[in-house]
């Protein structure tokens, strides 16, 4: 979901109590220390290169359409590739469409999803499939779960002007409680969910465009919140689903999210370490994919004045807690959602700040979302909004080694990337140089430029003569 707008009243009650509990959260032993130059893990491709994933969520429209598919056509994917240079998409899918009846899967729906995956794959994208839910499912005025898997026991769910408040309705809480096992449901709903994911993974295990699977969008615990939820029912579902996926797909990345209502605001997570039972004996491929929606923005504020100062404190806390959780999980980080109505004051500056923070963290990003409108790079007529030049940013896409750092200095018009060569890594380092900043391509200092693809605007760099500190390159616009 985009944000928990208009629930600020809970901050003085249940959320404060949750925050206090989270501060003392503990879990099972964490992963061993990560031995990389940057001190954290990276999402990698089949050549062993570290990936710097940036792109959009596609799309909110999939939540409300009966067919569960986003609004896009192939031409829209091409426009995104041309105008943004994205290399990643968080593609929303719906459990209600995957498993419309208990134990029966709609392979026609998955074939349509596969067609859209092909559109992205043909343009060099990495696709993460996201099993999306907001407010559980349509039977309780949300999206995600099928009606047969919604056991609200007849409790009411009143329509709310602010849809996020529907999470607090009695029927919604009861549906979540029956799913998580906080009560006794008539079916093994979590078993169905894990099996549905296994069916999806079996379909896409050999698709080279599919990077991995986001197990659940913004989990909500019903009547169980905080550490009791994250270290209990949520971790149990993740372990069950990871095991089911690994039975059919040993190689794809698996992305896990924390409880949304706390982690989105920069509060600690109690998500414990999760073992990856990969059958091929390779290193764990579990990534951490929290979302970022500071509370003032959830309440409709822009990035200015007191709200901006609050947001800056939130960003510092969010980064600290995210990196702490990632170390416990032994996982790389991808910001699965962030964004803001671009018409609000200071919004472009906020988005640029999040992107710069992600670069400093070595984290991927998926902006919410590509649905045309005030949150998107395009308006309803598909004309660029002020967001587009903020997102269309020079950056590495794939780094052929162990990354040290990368950053774009707009004032100096210089992209800096440094890494150490690593045994077993194949291929070139690939850098995206947008036309607005590099109209004729780039000049590389510190390494050998392999070739420049003017159509994709990708500069290929070979490590060349790496020194004892590795490779450090600076790329400036060609005169």
C-alpha positions, 0 to 999 in steps of 0.5 A, a space after each residue: 500500500 502507499 501509506 497509512 494516511 490519517 491514522 496519526 491518532 493511533 500514535 498516542 495509543 497502540 503504536 506507542 505501546 508497539 514501539 516500546 515493545 519493539 525496542 526490546 525485541 529479540 529473536 533467534 541468533 542472527 546470521 554470521 557477519 558478512 565478509 564484503 568490502 562494504 560490510 553488507 550483502 548484495 543482490 547478485 545476478 547469475 554472473 555473480 555481479 552485484 545488482 543496483 536495482 532501481 525501478 517502479 512498482 507495477 501497478 496499483 491498478 492490479 489490485 482493483 481489476 478483476 483480472 488482477 493485471 496492471 494497466 500497462 501495455 508493452 509500449 508502456 514498458 518501452 517508454 519506461 525503459 527509454 525515459 527512466 532507464 529502469 532495470 527493475 520492476 516490482 510486479 504485483 500479483 494477487 492470491 485471489 487470481 492465483 488460487 481462485 478456488 481452494 487448491 485450484 490454480 489459474 494457469 491462464 492468469 499466470 500465463 498473462 503475468 508471464 507475458 508481462 514478465 517477457 515485456 520487461 525481460 526483453 528490455 533487460 529488466 529484473 522482475 520481482 513478483 510481489 504477492 500483494 495484499 492491502 486490508 487482506 482481500 476483497 471480501 473485507 473491502 481490500 485486495 489480495 486474498 480470495 473470498 474462500 480464504 477470508 474467514 471474517 465470521 460475519 463480523 462487520 467491515 464498514 466502509 472508510 473514507 481513508 481505506 487504511 482505517 479498514 485494517 481496524 474493522 472487526 471483520 478485517 482483524 478477524 480475517 487476519 487472525 484466522 489466517 495467522 492462526 491467532 484463532 482456529 480457522 476452518 482451513 489451513 490458510 497458511 498452507 494454501 498460501 505457501 502452496 500457491 507460492 510454490 505453484 507460482 515459483 514452479 511456473 517462473 523458476 526457469 524464467 531468466 527475467 524473474 529475479 525473485 519473489 516478495 512473499 507478502 506485501 506489508 504484513 499486518 498481524 490482526 490482533 497480534 502486533 509487534 515482536 509477538 507477530 514478527 517473531 511468531 506467526 509472520 516468521 513461521 509463514 515465511 519459513 513455511 513458504 520459503 521451504 515450499 518455494 525451495 522445493 521447486 526453485 533453488 536459485 531465485 531470490 526470496 524477499 521478506 518484509 517486516 510488519 508495515 505499520 512500525 517499520 515503515 515509520 523507522 521503528 525497529 523490527 523483530 523479524 528473526 533470521 530465516 534459514 534458506 534451505 537451497 537444494 543446490 548448496 549455494 549461499 542464502 538468497 534471502 533479501 530484506 525489502 522494507 517500505 519507507 513512508 514517514 508518518 508526516 507524509 502519511 498524514 498528507 504533508 510535504 517535505 517542508 518546515 517542521 514536517 521535513 525536520 520530522 522526516 529527516 529524523 525518520 530517515 535516520 532512524 529508518 536507515 539505522 533500524 533497516 541496516 540492523 535488521 539486515 545484519 541480523 538476517 544476513 540479507 541485502 536490502 531493497 526498498 520495496 516501496 517509497 514515494 510521495 505526491 509530487 505536487 506537494 511542496 518539497 516532494 522532488 527534494 524528498 525523493 532525491 534524498 531517499 535515492 541518495 540514501 539508498 546509494 549510500 546504503 547500497 540498497 535497491 529501490 522500487 518507487 510507488 508507482 507507475 500508475 499515471 497521476 500525481 505520484 508517478 513519473 507520468 500524468 494521466 495523459 502520460 506526459 512527464 511530471 517533475 518526478 521523472 528527472 529526479 528518478 532518471 539518475 546516473 548509476 551503476 546497474 551491475 558491478 563486476 566485483 565486490 562493491 565499495 561505493 557509488 554516488 552521483 554528484 550532480 553539481 560536479 556532473 560526476 558518477 563515481 563507482 568503486 569495487 574490488 575484483 572478486 573470483 568467480 564474477 563474470 561480465 562487465 560493470 554496466 553503468 546507466 548514463 541518462 541523456 539529460 546528464 550525458 547527452 553524448 555518453 561518458 568519459 571514464 577515468 580509472 578503468 577501461 571502457 568496453 563499449 557504449 550502447 547509445 540505445 540503452 545508454 549503458 556504458 560497459 566498463 572492464 576492470 582493467 588494471 586493478 590496484 591493491 585497493 581495487 578499481 575506482 572510476 569517475 565518469 563525466 559527460 563526454 565533451 
